[in-house]
Amino acid sequence: MNSTEKRIKNQYFIYDSTLPETIGTTDFDIAHYRASGRVLGQVQGRGTTYFVQLQGRECVLRHYRRGGMVARWLNDRYWWAGLYKTRAWQEWFLLGQLRQRELPVPPVVAARVYKRGLFYRADIIIQRIPCSHSLAHMLTQQALSDVLWKKIGVTLRRFHQRGVYHADLNAHNILLDDAGSVYLIDFDKGEIRRTRRAWQMANLQRFRRSLEKLTQMNDGFKFNETAWQWMMSGYTQL
């Protein structure tokens, strides 16, 4: 994917060169989308993630926010150590690499970094996967077939075999579309590293803990040990 970078004062932008129009500040302003009736929906997580219409594409607009104890003081601010070390730029280029390797991730559309003093804030816009829902949402509605659980396992193994580390592998960051395809999203703090069984297994256990937590939080959540074993059978079959 070809990208264009530009700077407007203390704001830095990177975006897909194939977009019909240039990207600017208003493309990261949710009030601008609301005023033009281009907000398609939203989901609540660490912050609010918005589904928006951008230049004929259905997209996901996400603002970077901190987690953990440090969020009490810094919230959405990050220490400036150079543009190419910002969360947004690193996720942009990682997603580009994963797309080149034909791994199932959504196309990245644009990103912005807003520098102020020693800190910065950032946003990223990703193209929305059509007719898709998170695994977390799907399991509140129905049980998945053993075939689909195995497909999730196969997909995770494909990423791990290529050394792709997902820093927050959980049921919210796995998408399934109507055709039964599986995607991974939200690669903030992700990276490509040397393949090691230790981090791969820790990644899978993080995923399992998210499923167990959702099971405790939601009556009727469709996850059990049999489902996990089907997933693992897919993971180990490659």
GUMAR-334102 format. One line per 8 residues: their letters; for each residue x, y, z of N, C-alpha, C. Coordinates in nm, 3 decimals. Layout:
N
a = X:Y:Z:X:Y:Z:X:Y:Z ~ ...
END
This chain:
238
mnstekri = 0.084:-0.119:0.000:0.000:0.000:0.000:0.087:0.125:0.000 ~ 0.059:0.217:-0.090:0.131:0.343:-0.097:0.071:0.441:0.002 ~ 0.157:0.515:0.068:0.109:0.610:0.169:0.165:0.748:0.143 ~ 0.093:0.847:0.193:0.134:0.987:0.184:0.144:1.042:0.325 ~ 0.249:1.115:0.353:0.265:1.179:0.483:0.268:1.330:0.465 ~ 0.212:1.400:0.563:0.218:1.546:0.559:0.212:1.600:0.702 ~ 0.250:1.726:0.714:0.249:1.792:0.844:0.178:1.926:0.834 ~ 0.091:1.952:0.931:0.028:2.082:0.943:0.056:2.132:1.085
knqyfiyd = 0.151:2.224:1.096:0.196:2.275:1.226:0.241:2.159:1.315 ~ 0.172:2.136:1.426:0.213:2.029:1.517:0.131:1.901:1.499 ~ 0.065:1.888:1.384:-0.009:1.766:1.354:0.056:1.694:1.236 ~ 0.067:1.562:1.250:0.128:1.479:1.147:0.024:1.381:1.095 ~ 0.019:1.363:0.965:-0.081:1.276:0.903:-0.012:1.176:0.811 ~ -0.067:1.056:0.806:-0.029:0.956:0.708:-0.157:0.892:0.657 ~ -0.166:0.870:0.525:-0.292:0.817:0.471:-0.268:0.745:0.340 ~ -0.365:0.664:0.303:-0.363:0.585:0.181:-0.364:0.679:0.061
stlpetig = -0.264:0.664:-0.025:-0.251:0.752:-0.142:-0.363:0.736:-0.243 ~ -0.437:0.625:-0.237:-0.545:0.604:-0.334:-0.674:0.676:-0.296 ~ -0.678:0.737:-0.178:-0.798:0.813:-0.140:-0.821:0.925:-0.241 ~ -0.946:0.950:-0.280:-0.973:1.056:-0.378:-0.943:1.197:-0.328 ~ -0.946:1.216:-0.197:-0.919:1.348:-0.140:-0.813:1.337:-0.032 ~ -0.745:1.449:-0.007:-0.644:1.451:0.098:-0.709:1.437:0.235 ~ -0.629:1.401:0.334:-0.677:1.383:0.471:-0.633:1.503:0.554 ~ -0.723:1.549:0.643:-0.691:1.662:0.728:-0.750:1.647:0.867
ttdfdiah = -0.743:1.754:0.944:-0.783:1.752:1.084:-0.928:1.709:1.103 ~ -1.018:1.758:1.019:-1.161:1.728:1.039:-1.193:1.580:1.022 ~ -1.107:1.507:0.951:-1.132:1.364:0.932:-1.113:1.283:1.060 ~ -1.058:1.346:1.163:-1.040:1.281:1.293:-1.127:1.344:1.402 ~ -1.219:1.428:1.359:-1.307:1.501:1.451:-1.447:1.442:1.443 ~ -1.489:1.373:1.548:-1.619:1.305:1.544:-1.734:1.404:1.532 ~ -1.717:1.525:1.582:-1.821:1.627:1.568:-1.845:1.661:1.421 ~ -1.740:1.658:1.343:-1.753:1.684:1.199:-1.836:1.575:1.131
yrasgrvl = -1.813:1.449:1.171:-1.892:1.339:1.113:-2.039:1.350:1.156 ~ -2.061:1.386:1.281:-2.199:1.400:1.329:-2.273:1.509:1.252 ~ -2.205:1.620:1.231:-2.269:1.734:1.164:-2.309:1.700:1.021 ~ -2.235:1.609:0.959:-2.265:1.572:0.821:-2.340:1.439:0.812 ~ -2.385:1.385:0.926:-2.464:1.263:0.927:-2.388:1.140:0.882 ~ -2.258:1.133:0.912:-2.176:1.022:0.865:-2.125:0.932:0.979 ~ -2.191:0.941:1.094:-2.161:0.846:1.202:-2.255:0.726:1.187 ~ -2.199:0.609:1.170:-2.278:0.488:1.143:-2.305:0.406:1.269
gqvqgrgt = -2.231:0.434:1.376:-2.248:0.359:1.500:-2.127:0.379:1.588 ~ -2.129:0.312:1.702:-2.017:0.323:1.795:-2.016:0.204:1.889 ~ -1.899:0.175:1.943:-1.885:0.071:2.045:-1.801:0.128:2.159 ~ -1.829:0.081:2.279:-1.760:0.130:2.397:-1.657:0.028:2.443 ~ -1.537:0.074:2.465:-1.432:-0.010:2.521:-1.352:0.074:2.617 ~ -1.220:0.078:2.598:-1.136:0.167:2.678:-1.178:0.312:2.655 ~ -1.219:0.342:2.533:-1.281:0.469:2.496:-1.392:0.436:2.398 ~ -1.446:0.535:2.333:-1.550:0.510:2.233:-1.486:0.499:2.095
tyfvqlqg = -1.516:0.391:2.025:-1.472:0.372:1.888:-1.591:0.396:1.797 ~ -1.570:0.476:1.692:-1.681:0.516:1.606:-1.670:0.451:1.468 ~ -1.787:0.415:1.414:-1.796:0.372:1.276:-1.842:0.493:1.195 ~ -1.765:0.528:1.092:-1.792:0.651:1.017:-1.782:0.624:0.867 ~ -1.840:0.716:0.792:-1.831:0.712:0.646:-1.724:0.812:0.603 ~ -1.619:0.764:0.537:-1.510:0.850:0.494:-1.480:0.826:0.347 ~ -1.509:0.926:0.266:-1.478:0.921:0.123:-1.527:0.792:0.058 ~ -1.650:0.756:0.090:-1.712:0.638:0.029:-1.676:0.506:0.093
recvlrhy = -1.600:0.510:0.203:-1.562:0.386:0.271:-1.623:0.385:0.411 ~ -1.668:0.267:0.454:-1.708:0.250:0.594:-1.581:0.224:0.674 ~ -1.559:0.309:0.774:-1.433:0.304:0.847:-1.456:0.301:0.998 ~ -1.349:0.271:1.069:-1.349:0.270:1.215:-1.250:0.376:1.262 ~ -1.298:0.472:1.340:-1.214:0.578:1.394:-1.186:0.548:1.541 ~ -1.057:0.530:1.572:-1.017:0.495:1.709:-0.914:0.593:1.762 ~ -0.941:0.645:1.881:-0.848:0.734:1.950:-0.765:0.649:2.046 ~ -0.635:0.672:2.049:-0.548:0.594:2.137:-0.565:0.641:2.282
rrggmvar = -0.589:0.545:2.370:-0.600:0.574:2.513:-0.520:0.473:2.592 ~ -0.468:0.518:2.703:-0.389:0.431:2.788:-0.480:0.340:2.872 ~ -0.425:0.228:2.914:-0.492:0.141:3.008:-0.413:0.134:3.137 ~ -0.467:0.066:3.235:-0.395:0.047:3.361:-0.393:0.170:3.449 ~ -0.308:0.164:3.549:-0.301:0.271:3.649:-0.255:0.404:3.591 ~ -0.164:0.398:3.493:-0.109:0.521:3.437:-0.215:0.605:3.366 ~ -0.325:0.540:3.324:-0.432:0.613:3.256:-0.495:0.719:3.345 ~ -0.486:0.702:3.478:-0.543:0.801:3.569:-0.476:0.937:3.554
wlndryww = -0.349:0.936:3.517:-0.274:1.061:3.507:-0.254:1.107:3.362 ~ -0.234:1.012:3.273:-0.200:1.050:3.135:-0.315:1.030:3.036 ~ -0.407:0.939:3.066:-0.526:0.916:2.983:-0.490:0.888:2.838 ~ -0.488:0.990:2.753:-0.460:0.968:2.611:-0.329:1.033:2.566 ~ -0.242:1.066:2.661:-0.115:1.130:2.627:0.000:1.028:2.633 ~ 0.092:1.041:2.538:0.207:0.952:2.530:0.334:1.036:2.516 ~ 0.442:0.984:2.570:0.571:1.053:2.565:0.622:1.057:2.422 ~ 0.662:1.176:2.377:0.713:1.194:2.241:0.858:1.148:2.233
aglyktra = 0.887:1.050:2.149:1.024:1.002:2.128:1.056:0.999:1.979 ~ 0.980:1.075:1.902:0.998:1.077:1.757:0.875:1.021:1.687 ~ 0.846:1.074:1.569:0.724:1.038:1.497:0.713:0.888:1.471 ~ 0.824:0.826:1.431:0.818:0.685:1.392:0.813:0.590:1.511 ~ 0.817:0.646:1.631:0.798:0.565:1.751:0.661:0.586:1.814 ~ 0.577:0.664:1.750:0.442:0.685:1.803:0.357:0.561:1.780 ~ 0.255:0.545:1.862:0.167:0.428:1.852:0.102:0.421:1.712 ~ 0.057:0.536:1.664:-0.016:0.538:1.537:0.072:0.499:1.419
wqewfllg = 0.193:0.555:1.414:0.283:0.524:1.303:0.326:0.378:1.306 ~ 0.354:0.327:1.425:0.396:0.188:1.436:0.284:0.093:1.396 ~ 0.161:0.123:1.436:0.050:0.036:1.397:0.025:0.045:1.248 ~ 0.037:0.166:1.192:0.019:0.184:1.048:0.113:0.091:0.969 ~ 0.241:0.097:0.999:0.339:0.020:0.922:0.330:-0.129:0.952 ~ 0.293:-0.166:1.073:0.273:-0.307:1.103:0.158:-0.364:1.022 ~ 0.046:-0.293:1.018:-0.068:-0.340:0.940:-0.032:-0.351:0.791 ~ 0.049:-0.258:0.744:0.094:-0.266:0.605:0.174:-0.392:0.580
qlrqrelp = 0.263:-0.427:0.672:0.341:-0.550:0.658:0.252:-0.674:0.660 ~ 0.154:-0.673:0.749:0.066:-0.790:0.760:-0.019:-0.806:0.635 ~ -0.062:-0.695:0.576:-0.137:-0.702:0.451:-0.049:-0.758:0.339 ~ 0.076:-0.715:0.335:0.168:-0.766:0.233:0.188:-0.916:0.247 ~ 0.183:-0.965:0.370:0.201:-1.109:0.396:0.069:-1.185:0.381 ~ -0.035:-1.115:0.336:-0.167:-1.173:0.311:-0.229:-1.233:0.436 ~ -0.205:-1.169:0.548:-0.271:-1.209:0.672:-0.402:-1.132:0.684 ~ -0.504:-1.193:0.746:-0.638:-1.133:0.750:-0.650:-1.020:0.853
vppvvaar = -0.612:-0.901:0.809:-0.629:-0.779:0.888:-0.697:-0.675:0.800 ~ -0.766:-0.579:0.857:-0.832:-0.478:0.775:-0.733:-0.378:0.716 ~ -0.766:-0.318:0.602:-0.681:-0.214:0.545:-0.679:-0.091:0.637 ~ -0.562:-0.030:0.650:-0.551:0.093:0.727:-0.570:0.210:0.632 ~ -0.643:0.313:0.674:-0.681:0.423:0.586:-0.603:0.550:0.617 ~ -0.592:0.586:0.745:-0.524:0.710:0.781:-0.489:0.709:0.929 ~ -0.394:0.793:0.966:-0.357:0.809:1.106:-0.311:0.953:1.129 ~ -0.323:0.997:1.253:-0.281:1.132:1.288:-0.212:1.131:1.424
vykrglfy = -0.108:1.211:1.435:-0.041:1.235:1.562:-0.043:1.386:1.588 ~ -0.084:1.424:1.708:-0.094:1.564:1.746:0.004:1.588:1.860 ~ 0.113:1.656:1.832:0.219:1.677:1.930:0.196:1.808:2.007 ~ 0.214:1.799:2.139:0.206:1.919:2.221:0.307:1.907:2.334 ~ 0.410:1.989:2.328:0.515:1.983:2.428:0.589:1.851:2.422 ~ 0.601:1.785:2.535:0.674:1.659:2.543:0.586:1.536:2.517 ~ 0.458:1.560:2.487:0.362:1.450:2.471:0.291:1.460:2.337 ~ 0.223:1.352:2.304:0.141:1.352:2.183:0.012:1.275:2.209
radiiiqr = -0.087:1.301:2.126:-0.210:1.223:2.119:-0.222:1.169:1.977 ~ -0.300:1.062:1.960:-0.303:0.999:1.828:-0.438:0.934:1.799 ~ -0.465:0.920:1.670:-0.586:0.854:1.620:-0.549:0.769:1.500 ~ -0.630:0.670:1.472:-0.612:0.588:1.353:-0.748:0.556:1.293 ~ -0.752:0.547:1.161:-0.875:0.512:1.089:-0.848:0.384:1.010 ~ -0.928:0.283:1.036:-0.916:0.152:0.971:-1.042:0.127:0.889 ~ -1.027:0.060:0.777:-1.145:0.025:0.698:-1.224:-0.084:0.769 ~ -1.354:-0.069:0.773:-1.439:-0.165:0.841:-1.455:-0.292:0.759
ipcshsla = -1.448:-0.407:0.824:-1.472:-0.535:0.757:-1.623:-0.550:0.738 ~ -1.670:-0.562:0.613:-1.815:-0.570:0.589:-1.879:-0.691:0.657 ~ -2.000:-0.671:0.706:-2.082:-0.780:0.760:-2.007:-0.861:0.865 ~ -1.937:-0.793:0.955:-1.858:-0.863:1.055:-1.901:-0.823:1.195 ~ -1.875:-0.914:1.290:-1.900:-0.888:1.432:-1.784:-0.947:1.512 ~ -1.762:-0.892:1.629:-1.657:-0.947:1.714:-1.699:-1.084:1.765 ~ -1.599:-1.165:1.796:-1.626:-1.295:1.856:-1.702:-1.278:1.986 ~ -1.667:-1.176:2.064:-1.737:-1.150:2.191:-1.886:-1.129:2.167
hmltqqal = -1.919:-1.051:2.066:-2.061:-1.028:2.036:-2.128:-1.155:1.986 ~ -2.061:-1.226:1.896:-2.121:-1.347:1.839:-2.159:-1.448:1.948 ~ -2.072:-1.462:2.049:-2.096:-1.564:2.151:-2.204:-1.524:2.251 ~ -2.247:-1.400:2.248:-2.364:-1.362:2.328:-2.493:-1.399:2.255 ~ -2.481:-1.426:2.124:-2.599:-1.454:2.042:-2.618:-1.601:2.012 ~ -2.507:-1.672:1.992:-2.518:-1.811:1.948:-2.389:-1.886:1.975 ~ -2.400:-2.018:1.980:-2.282:-2.103:1.989:-2.221:-2.116:1.850 ~ -2.089:-2.123:1.844:-2.023:-2.141:1.716:-2.004:-2.289:1.686
sdvlwkki = -2.001:-2.322:1.560:-1.977:-2.460:1.519:-1.832:-2.499:1.547 ~ -1.807:-2.628:1.555:-1.670:-2.674:1.574:-1.582:-2.633:1.457 ~ -1.640:-2.627:1.337:-1.565:-2.585:1.218:-1.516:-2.441:1.234 ~ -1.601:-2.353:1.286:-1.563:-2.213:1.302:-1.460:-2.196:1.413 ~ -1.476:-2.271:1.522:-1.375:-2.265:1.628:-1.239:-2.311:1.574 ~ -1.238:-2.416:1.493:-1.113:-2.463:1.434:-1.054:-2.358:1.341 ~ -1.140:-2.287:1.269:-1.092:-2.183:1.178:-1.026:-2.069:1.256 ~ -1.080:-2.036:1.372:-1.017:-1.935:1.457:-0.877:-1.982:1.497
gvtlrrfh = -0.866:-2.110:1.535:-0.737:-2.165:1.572:-0.637:-2.162:1.457 ~ -0.682:-2.199:1.339:-0.596:-2.197:1.221:-0.546:-2.055:1.195 ~ -0.636:-1.957:1.208:-0.599:-1.818:1.184:-0.495:-1.769:1.283 ~ -0.515:-1.798:1.411:-0.418:-1.756:1.512:-0.282:-1.820:1.486 ~ -0.283:-1.946:1.445:-0.157:-2.014:1.416:-0.085:-1.948:1.298 ~ -0.159:-1.906:1.197:-0.097:-1.839:1.083:-0.021:-1.715:1.127 ~ -0.080:-1.637:1.216:-0.013:-1.517:1.267:0.111:-1.557:1.348 ~ 0.096:-1.653:1.435:0.209:-1.693:1.520:0.324:-1.752:1.439
qrgvyhad = 0.293:-1.827:1.337:0.400:-1.886:1.255:0.483:-1.778:1.185 ~ 0.422:-1.664:1.161:0.493:-1.554:1.096:0.549:-1.455:1.198 ~ 0.547:-1.494:1.325:0.608:-1.412:1.429:0.527:-1.290:1.468 ~ 0.397:-1.291:1.441:0.315:-1.174:1.471:0.262:-1.183:1.614 ~ 0.303:-1.087:1.693:0.260:-1.078:1.833:0.148:-0.975:1.845 ~ 0.033:-1.017:1.892:-0.080:-0.928:1.918:-0.081:-0.898:2.068 ~ -0.064:-0.770:2.102:-0.046:-0.733:2.243:-0.173:-0.747:2.326 ~ -0.288:-0.752:2.261:-0.415:-0.760:2.335:-0.509:-0.858:2.267
lnahnill = -0.466:-0.982:2.258:-0.547:-1.083:2.191:-0.664:-1.122:2.281 ~ -0.782:-1.079:2.244:-0.902:-1.112:2.322:-1.020:-1.128:2.228 ~ -1.134:-1.165:2.285:-1.252:-1.197:2.203:-1.310:-1.075:2.134 ~ -1.276:-0.955:2.177:-1.323:-0.833:2.111:-1.241:-0.801:1.987 ~ -1.118:-0.852:1.981:-1.028:-0.819:1.871:-1.018:-0.928:1.765 ~ -1.112:-1.023:1.771:-1.126:-1.124:1.666:-1.261:-1.102:1.601 ~ -1.261:-1.082:1.469:-1.385:-1.058:1.395:-1.418:-1.179:1.308 ~ -1.548:-1.203:1.293:-1.597:-1.305:1.201:-1.699:-1.240:1.110
ddagsvyl = -1.688:-1.266:0.980:-1.786:-1.210:0.888:-1.890:-1.315:0.849 ~ -1.987:-1.275:0.769:-2.097:-1.364:0.733:-2.051:-1.484:0.651 ~ -1.935:-1.473:0.588:-1.884:-1.584:0.507:-1.802:-1.682:0.591 ~ -1.786:-1.651:0.720:-1.709:-1.739:0.807:-1.560:-1.710:0.807 ~ -1.519:-1.597:0.751:-1.378:-1.559:0.754:-1.343:-1.500:0.890 ~ -1.218:-1.514:0.930:-1.172:-1.468:1.061:-1.065:-1.360:1.041 ~ -1.075:-1.252:1.116:-0.980:-1.141:1.108:-0.932:-1.104:1.248 ~ -0.812:-1.048:1.256:-0.764:-0.987:1.379:-0.759:-0.836:1.361
idfdkgei = -0.795:-0.762:1.465:-0.792:-0.616:1.461:-0.720:-0.563:1.584 ~ -0.696:-0.432:1.583:-0.635:-0.357:1.694:-0.495:-0.408:1.725 ~ -0.399:-0.362:1.645:-0.261:-0.404:1.662:-0.175:-0.299:1.733 ~ -0.238:-0.217:1.816:-0.164:-0.124:1.900:-0.065:-0.203:1.987 ~ 0.060:-0.164:1.984:0.169:-0.229:2.058:0.203:-0.369:2.005 ~ 0.147:-0.407:1.892:0.183:-0.533:1.830:0.319:-0.522:1.763 ~ 0.375:-0.637:1.726:0.506:-0.636:1.661:0.532:-0.771:1.596 ~ 0.633:-0.772:1.511:0.682:-0.897:1.455:0.810:-0.932:1.529
rrtrrawq = 0.812:-1.050:1.589:0.926:-1.091:1.670:0.966:-1.234:1.636 ~ 1.080:-1.276:1.690:1.123:-1.414:1.667:1.022:-1.511:1.727 ~ 0.988:-1.615:1.653:0.889:-1.710:1.702:0.943:-1.786:1.822 ~ 0.863:-1.786:1.928:0.897:-1.856:2.051:0.769:-1.915:2.109 ~ 0.774:-2.038:2.149:0.654:-2.102:2.205:0.605:-2.030:2.330 ~ 0.695:-1.975:2.409:0.656:-1.912:2.535:0.559:-1.796:2.513 ~ 0.595:-1.702:2.424:0.503:-1.589:2.404:0.378:-1.630:2.325 ~ 0.392:-1.729:2.240:0.274:-1.776:2.165:0.171:-1.837:2.260
manlqrfr = 0.217:-1.920:2.354:0.125:-1.981:2.449:0.067:-1.876:2.544 ~ 0.149:-1.777:2.584:0.099:-1.669:2.669:-0.009:-1.590:2.596 ~ 0.009:-1.572:2.464:-0.090:-1.504:2.381:-0.223:-1.579:2.382 ~ -0.216:-1.711:2.366:-0.337:-1.793:2.367:-0.405:-1.791:2.504 ~ -0.326:-1.791:2.610:-0.385:-1.787:2.744:-0.453:-1.654:2.771 ~ -0.399:-1.547:2.716:-0.465:-1.417:2.728:-0.602:-1.422:2.660 ~ -0.604:-1.483:2.543:-0.730:-1.500:2.470:-0.828:-1.582:2.552 ~ -0.782:-1.690:2.610:-0.871:-1.775:2.690:-0.925:-1.701:2.812
rslekltq = -0.839:-1.624:2.879:-0.886:-1.548:2.996:-0.996:-1.449:2.958 ~ -0.986:-1.391:2.840:-1.091:-1.298:2.798:-1.224:-1.371:2.778 ~ -1.218:-1.492:2.724:-1.339:-1.571:2.706:-1.399:-1.613:2.840 ~ -1.314:-1.651:2.934:-1.361:-1.691:3.066:-1.421:-1.571:3.141 ~ -1.361:-1.456:3.126:-1.414:-1.335:3.190:-1.551:-1.300:3.134 ~ -1.565:-1.309:3.002:-1.694:-1.279:2.940:-1.800:-1.382:2.980 ~ -1.758:-1.506:2.999:-1.850:-1.610:3.045:-1.905:-1.577:3.183 ~ -1.818:-1.526:3.270:-1.861:-1.488:3.406:-1.951:-1.365:3.406
mndgfkfn = -1.929:-1.277:3.311:-2.002:-1.149:3.307:-2.136:-1.159:3.238 ~ -2.153:-1.258:3.149:-2.273:-1.266:3.065:-2.341:-1.401:3.079 ~ -2.463:-1.401:3.130:-2.541:-1.524:3.136:-2.567:-1.574:2.994 ~ -2.544:-1.702:2.974:-2.571:-1.759:2.842:-2.461:-1.737:2.740 ~ -2.345:-1.688:2.784:-2.233:-1.671:2.692:-2.189:-1.808:2.643 ~ -2.177:-1.825:2.512:-2.162:-1.958:2.450:-2.015:-1.999:2.437 ~ -1.951:-2.020:2.551:-1.813:-2.069:2.551:-1.798:-2.176:2.656 ~ -1.725:-2.284:2.622:-1.698:-2.390:2.719:-1.568:-2.461:2.680
etawqwmm = -1.531:-2.560:2.758:-1.404:-2.629:2.736:-1.400:-2.700:2.600 ~ -1.515:-2.754:2.559:-1.520:-2.821:2.428:-1.487:-2.724:2.316 ~ -1.541:-2.601:2.324:-1.513:-2.500:2.223:-1.363:-2.470:2.218 ~ -1.302:-2.458:2.336:-1.159:-2.429:2.342:-1.077:-2.542:2.279 ~ -1.117:-2.665:2.303:-1.043:-2.777:2.247:-1.056:-2.781:2.094 ~ -1.172:-2.743:2.042:-1.186:-2.734:1.897:-1.096:-2.624:1.840 ~ -1.088:-2.511:1.912:-0.999:-2.404:1.869:-0.855:-2.451:1.867 ~ -0.813:-2.519:1.972:-0.675:-2.567:1.981:-0.645:-2.674:1.875
sgytql = -0.746:-2.752:1.839:-0.724:-2.852:1.734:-0.693:-2.783:1.601 ~ -0.759:-2.669:1.576:-0.727:-2.591:1.458:-0.589:-2.529:1.467 ~ -0.555:-2.481:1.585:-0.424:-2.417:1.605:-0.309:-2.514:1.583 ~ -0.326:-2.637:1.623:-0.215:-2.734:1.615:-0.213:-2.814:1.486 ~ -0.314:-2.798:1.399:-0.320:-2.883:1.281:-0.229:-2.835:1.170 ~ -0.185:-2.710:1.172:-0.100:-2.662:1.064:0.039:-2.725:1.071
END
